[in-house]
């Protein structure tokens, strides 16, 4: 299995949120809020994130926040 690492993009958001919901948090926002969430997330210059992909599916997520 080859894992590809790449910068988190808008098309990864639903899978990232599901992954976080499944493994870390009970909260899962409704899909009609995804656009707003992405705009706020991606506009933060101090947040840097990657996803791990296998065959186009998000299998991992990581972020660094520089304060």
C-alpha positions in Angstrom: 0.0 0.0 0.0 1.5 3.3 -1.1 0.4 6.4 1.0 0.5 9.7 -0.8 0.9 12.9 1.3 -0.4 16.1 0.0 -1.7 19.5 1.2 -5.3 19.4 2.4 -7.6 20.6 -0.3 -11.3 21.4 -0.4 -12.2 18.1 -1.9 -10.7 16.3 1.1 -12.8 18.2 3.7 -15.8 15.8 4.0 -13.5 12.8 4.4 -11.3 14.7 6.9 -14.3 15.7 9.0 -15.6 12.1 9.0 -12.2 10.8 10.0 -12.0 13.3 12.9 -15.6 12.5 13.9 -14.9 8.7 13.9 -11.6 8.9 15.8 -11.6 12.1 17.9 -14.8 14.0 18.3 -18.5 13.4 18.6 -19.1 16.6 16.6 -19.8 16.3 12.9 -21.1 19.5 11.2 -23.9 19.3 8.7 -22.7 19.2 5.1 -24.4 22.5 4.3 -21.7 24.1 6.5 -18.7 22.6 4.7 -18.2 25.5 2.3 -18.1 28.0 5.2 -15.8 25.7 7.2 -13.4 25.4 4.3 -13.3 29.1 3.7 -12.5 29.8 7.3 -10.0 27.0 7.6 -8.1 27.7 4.4 -7.9 31.5 5.1 -5.8 30.9 8.2 -2.2 31.5 7.2 -0.9 30.0 10.5 -2.6 26.6 9.9 -0.7 24.0 7.8 -2.2 20.6 7.1 -1.6 17.4 5.2 -3.7 14.4 4.3 -2.6 10.9 3.7 -4.3 9.3 0.7 -4.5 5.7 -0.5 -6.3 5.4 -3.9 -7.7 8.8 -3.5 -9.2 8.1 0.0 -8.2 10.1 3.0 -6.7 7.7 5.6 -4.9 10.2 7.7 -4.8 13.9 8.6 -2.4 16.1 10.4 -2.1 19.8 11.1 0.4 22.3 12.6 -0.8 25.6 14.0 1.9 28.2 14.3 1.0 30.8 16.9 
